[in-house]
């Protein structure tokens, strides 16, 4: 049984009949459709959008240009720094000191990143860089990470890098022993500290190999056993 709802006398006078609502809606539609659109409204909207769009575009172009300039400046500065630093290795007459100096303060990228010694050897051959001879077994047991071609005085030097288990790096430099250059490789077989880094190497087939630790606590003497 439906309960009788109390009459709301206060709101009863505000009740709108459906016929009145329909007539009101029709009136509003006719009023809106008959209202003329200002002749310059479309142009005003377009100009406003273009003005705001141009402003945003100018901001994008401005900040994009600033970012490009900053990137270029940083890149040029880094290139000048690295080039200037690397050129200093040619001031060292001793090969050991030059390569230790290079490792100690030069931030460089490898030319070829790969963990395959065979492919590294092929890359060195293809780029006219000295290729390593038979390596000690202890060194070959480490993971190679890539190589680089650099210049010392008038000679090309190859650099091959190896990862140790602690993720620190051992650098192997290879150079062909030019006639009359023996003084640059005196006692290369001896383990010695140069620029705070442990170094040591060997000679084979008129080619010099030099190991340099990446940090003062990275030793290389354990990789020299069995070197030619």
ABEGO torsion letter per residue (X at the ends): XBBBBBBBAAAAAABBBAAAAAAAAAAAAAAAAABBBBAAAAAAAAAAAAAAAAAAAAAAAAAAAAAAAAAAAAAAAAAAAAAAAAAAAAABABAAAAAAAAAAABBBBBABBBABAAAAAAAAAAAGBBBBBBBBAAAAABBBAEBBBBBBEABBBBBBBBBBAAGBBBBBBBBBBBBGAAAAABGAABBBBBGGBBBBBBBBGGBBBBBBBABAABBAAAAABGBX
